[in-house]
Amino acid sequence: MTQMEVTTPTTPTALGRPIRRKEDARLLHGQTNWTDNIQLPGTLHMAILRSPMAHARITKLDVSAALKMPNVVAAFGAAELGDLNGSVPCVWPVTDDIVMPGFPALAIDKVRHVGDCVAVVLATDAVHAADALEAIEVDYEPLPAVVNMESAIVDGSTIVHDDKGTNTCYVYNLGGGYDEVAAKADVIVKRRFINQRLIPAFMEPRAVVAAPMGMSDEITIWTSTQIPHILRVLLALVTGIPENNLRVVAPDVGGGFGGKLQCYREEILVTQLARKLGRPVKWTETRSEDMVATHHGRDQIQDIEIASTSDGKMLGLKVTLLANMGAYLQIITPGVPLLGMFMYPAIYKMDAYDFTCTGVFTNTTPTDAYRGAGRPEATYAIERIVDELAAELGMEPMELRKKNWITHEEFPFTTVAGLTYDTGNYEAATARAMELFDYDGLRAEQALRRASGDPVQLGIGISTFTEMCGLAPSRTLGALKYVAGGWEHCTVRLLPTGKVEVVTGTSPHGQGHETAWSQIASSVLGVPVEDIEVIHSDTGRSPYGMDTYGSRSLAVGGQAIKKAADRLVEKAKVIAAHQLECSPDDIEFVEGVFRVKGDPEKVQPLGAVAFEAFTAHNLPPGVEPTLSAEATVDPEDFSYPHGTHLAAMEVDTETGKVTLRKYVCVDDVGVQVNPMIVEGQVHGGLAQGIAQAMFEGAQYDEDGNLQTASLADYLIPSAMDLPSFITDTTCTPSTTHPLGTKGVGEAGAIASTPAIINGVVDALRPLGVTDITMPAAPMTVWRAIQAAKAGGAA
Amino acid sequence: MHISVTVDGMAYQADVEPRTLLVHWLREGIGKVGTVVGCDTSNCGSCTVLLDGRSVKSCSVLAVQADGSTVTTIQGISDGNEWHPVQTAFKECHGLQCGYCTPGMVMSTVDLLSENPNPTEAEIREGLEGNLCRCTGYHNIVKSVAYAADLMGGSAK
């Protein structure tokens, strides 16, 4: 026995255990390193003058008076900024003829949405920077604002980018053959769904600090981003600063949900001004700025048509979308609807699928990824129309689903949209969910309430969802004209003392990667979870990565950890064999210890091998000192989690008040690394998806003013607004991901929205209601009931 | 204006502008950056601290209003080695994800349990209504509060 052996691994099977999070100690003691906590000597604080108008010509802009204000050091409009005024990049030109307007960080001549950046002031403190904004002289010549998508694409509409001559950004088509199957169909159901605009509203407002470092030409940028690696590349391209001189760090980040998957104009401005002024520059947004300047999500008008036989066999689906781009294109604005494009047919077998999406410019805050990015919109549309088809056919909605879904024997299954789902078991998840929900009991109660004319009606909402996540196979992204790949990197380093560093390219902002990645490495290396340090979110310390979004971190990044750790063990085995004087083929690696097969006395723990690799006194020929390994993994395919979600909705038919009484979901996310974290991800996703259905919606007036521009007006649910959830999981391991894992970050948000609205509509269907426009606020629901009673459309 | 405030057991003397909010003085005046700002309309509760033992949103209090008072922040409820039961409960029940709302949630919970050591689920939800979380859906926060009540000798109903 050597001294190194006293370290007993926590468990050889750290995988799959609900280990409490490493992150929590600092988060629970106020020791977190938020970007806004960074205060460097000599920092200049930037404040931004934003447009109060949705569409206007800037006829005068004079920042000179601001320069005379206390503590002010500099002020810039677009003219003063000149060549440093970079353009916000879009990396997903989805079609060859897409209209790509420029997006200057500071508006040039025109503003195009409320919140557009007009000028900046830099002062030695944030308060005086904000005060000085009032001294800036700016005159606007108001222009008509175009807010409504359908109006925007009518001839004669005001044009958001007049040099482009159109508000149509692109038209994208996929599939075909719907008209032929529709001609043979017994039943066709058409609906228009409004998938309303949402605001990410992560709790930590965005903040950026950029500082030129004295010892070299390096500029370090700390920013509350999900994508430090991608941002570094984009900032290099936008600013012209050599990429090797840029270091981007995402310190502790307080939520993102897609909203921090961006190269923001403020990040460009802070970087450029730190470079120009040679001093640290800092900007922290107010929540009011966040609401108008952080990108928004969703905002689609969905015309959906489904064709079926009279006995409920689905034949085809036709999807026609208007997708609101907002005023400009940001990082993947045009691509978001295409992330949903493949998912409209969902779990159902059918013969034809037609998809058309028209991207539309309006004088509103730009849209981009928000939790689920395209797939919630698709799932909402298909799960809603399936319920409407069931009603039309007089079928029980779950029975209609069962008749059409891919059965578990049919995997792998290639859908009409062209994706090949590797695994799934919709029957198992549904059976478990119905049992937990007491589906039959609630249906019986519903019948009683209907029969008795109870003013509070009960509805049962179903969502049998699947999604594609784990972004993504690089070749697929390339085929869709996305300008980057979808791989992920990991380096595993064994330090001389036996401790481990896992260097990942993922960039967590609440997901617990430090804990879960340690569990993966522990399961391979046999090193205790607490002896593993996960290094992330800093291009100086983890140089390669594609960051965190699209439920990709475990599905892709997890593979890289496993592969790198396996490689490290292979190298260590050669050294151990040399030390144990046998062939590597005669050695097995069990629970962190190399053992000679058949000779229990001859062992060498991994830690001892690490020290040997460090001293390099006696390494086998051809083996280099140090013990580390790396892997870059490009996923074979997307990951396809699925599940069955059931909501019991009580609707007061006299007041329109909607109450979520019970929510059950059974998700199949494959193999779980940390079930506690998985469950937490599901809970949070549910809350956001339920919030879209019941509470949230960004509202503009006809002049393009955001009416929901604070947390007082935009209704993020509180603890009072939600129930506890009943969650469970089934497991069909993914066959395309070596750990058997699937993504889970967006599942709850994707699945829950249609479950809620299906439940509300189900409660009210006997009254003639066939749709509820989200969010299902009391006034909206009450009006739908009154309209149905009056015999009009709901 | 001159103020004297005891924060997390340490006495501070400071001159502040009358318009300075307590949260800004805590963060920028004395470096108590564990307390954070999440909004500008007093909705989110991220900045919750105890002022003379009762929870307040420190964005809704002027620094000068805290003159002569005792303030306890997330950085003052335990010494880092010994965890406060509410901190322990939040970790044990996974009552936090990104952790940005957490300082406020923990401080509101400390106040809630001091007032009602045996809260029902409904009382917990009502008691935390002024603290917004975007990550957890509140499910595990509610569990955390109930577990903290157990740890502190009460028992959540």
Interface residues (C-beta under 8 A of the other chain):
Chain A: R20 R21 E23 D24 A25 L27 L28 H29 G30 Q31 T32 W34 D36 N37 Q39 V127 A201 F202 M203 E204 P205 D252 V253 G254 G255 F257 T286 R287 S288 H509 G510 Q511 G512 M676 I677 E679 G680 H683 G684 G685 L686 A687 Q688 S710 L711 A712 I716 S718 A719 M720 L722 S724 F725 G748
Chain B: E17 R27 E28 K32 V33 G34 T35 V36 V37 G38 C39 D40 T41 N43 C44 S46 T73 I74 Q75 S78 G80 W83 Q87 F90 K91 E92 H94 L96 Q97 C98 G99 Y100 C101 T102 P103 V106 E121 I124 R125 E126 L128 E129 G130 N131 L132 C133 R134 C135 T136 G137 Y138 H139 N140 I141 V142
